[in-house]
Amino acid sequence: MDTIKKGVLLPIILVLVSIAVSAASFDVEVEAVDNVITFGQLAQFKLTVTNNLNTAETFRVKTLDYPIWEMKTEPILNPIQFSVQPHKKREITIFLNPLHISNYGVYDVNTMVELISKKEKIQTPLRVNIISPQAGTYVETVIATIVIENKIDPTKEIPIKITVSNQNIIEYSEVIISIDSKLIKDEIKESLGKKEKKTLTLMKSINPQTPPQEDTLVVKVISNNKTLDTKVAGIEVIEHKEASKDEKTKKGFLKTEQHITLTNVGNVIYTEGLKVESPFVQTLFTSSKPKGKFVKEDGKRYLVIPVEVGIGESLTIIITENYITLLIIAVLVAMIILVYYIVRSPLTIKKTASNIYLKEGGVSELKVILHVSNRGKSKLREIEIIDRIPNIVDLEKGLTIGTLHPTKILKHEKKGTIIKWFIDELDAGDERVISYKIKSHLSILGEFNLSAAIGKFKFKGKETITHSNSLGISP
């Protein structure tokens, strides 16, 4: 009876099939030792890993179809992990145990070998045929394959391609293709003729705010409450950062408020913040809530506001341009200028020097000129001009024709020579020029200073004093 059973099944399931897959860093070869089993038995395979690198490497083996299938070794390794010397092979025996399979049929169990140091992976299916222990029983064989992107963007539709292939000469009036995972669920009913192959293309969608996570998609082909084939695919929902922006502007007197509402339509916390171009002058009058900072990038200035917006939540940012402060500053400046013009002295005295003569590398003689002006709008009376020269120089006797004569010249041991002039009146806009010469017996090397002249006069019934500039003289 065993001979009959094997004779019927061998052409269908390709017993003792060998599968070889190669990669740049390592090779994997799998040989079926016993892949025709009944419930309660383990399928046995010989797996050989060849290390093509010049260094000893560690490899890990696992099934992607857990918990439907369990992978074991003898002795038990958990995880199934081993090292292979450079340019050497390592052979291990693995066993597959159907944990959640209840129907006879052919199953492709997805197995992965990973080179840990480089994260390189080779995936290969191990075919297991579960048969009835009764000799001569005909096994219904319908094989399913599934194609789906393992990285899923939750904001986009997910294309799923499922192919079912009837390996028998049996006609199925109805087969149910069940799609099941935490995120995707569906059930499709199809008929399947003898040796017929059908491909189904589905477009599925999930909540766009589904957080990043791993999931397992299980596809089953069922007929008459019997599972003919099961396929498992690992999928992962990836991060999607996106925020919609709604802008509103409120304008007032010299003030503009921009309300920007960010709504997180992604599936992770939105931490990108907000960046708004802000020219230099504008930065002086711009503020934000929450508070941002100004940065310079590629020759441009930006206001960068850091924010965090939870999934599905909204946050309103207020950017304010306030020019009222500028107006206040302008008014204050205008007031200061106005007050200055109101309280400033109408009498000005400007002190200059000319005809500077040098002797033996130093100053020996010069002419001092005082320009006395009335910049006010009314006549000034009883103006007294007082100037002082240091003891290191002497006042030259004799005055230039046309200049105002001093009314008094006093000598002081410490203060030097004091000269006084008196001007009876000076009309608005008029100017008087006073000049005198000073000489030194010895040349003055280096710089020396002539102190400011003083002007005293009566203005609005009060005695007012004004000063000229001081004068630095150097060779």
Secondary structure, DSSP 8 states (H G I E B T S, - for coil): -HHHHHHHHHHHHTTT-EEEEE-SSEEEEEEEEE-EE-TT--EEEEEEEEE-SSS-EEEEEEETTTTTEEEEESS--SSEEEEE-TT-EEEEEEEEEESS--S-EEEEEEEEEEETTTTEEEEEEEEEEE--SSTT-----EEEEEEE-SEE-TTS-EEEEEEEEE-SS--EEEEEEEEE-SS-EEEEEEEE-TT-EEEEEEEE---TT--SEEEEEEEEEEETTEEEEEEEEEEEE-----EEEEEEEEEETTEEEEEEEEEE-SSS-B---EEEE--HHHHTTEEEES--EEEEETTEEEEEE---B-TT-EEEEEEEEE-HHHHHHHHHHHHHHHHHHHHS-SEEEEEEEEEEEEETTEEEEEEEEEEEEE-SSS-EEEEEEEEEE-TTSEE-SS--TTS---SEEEEETTTEEEEEEEEEEE-TT-EEEEEEEEEEEEEE-S-EEE---EEEEEETTEEEEEE---EEE--
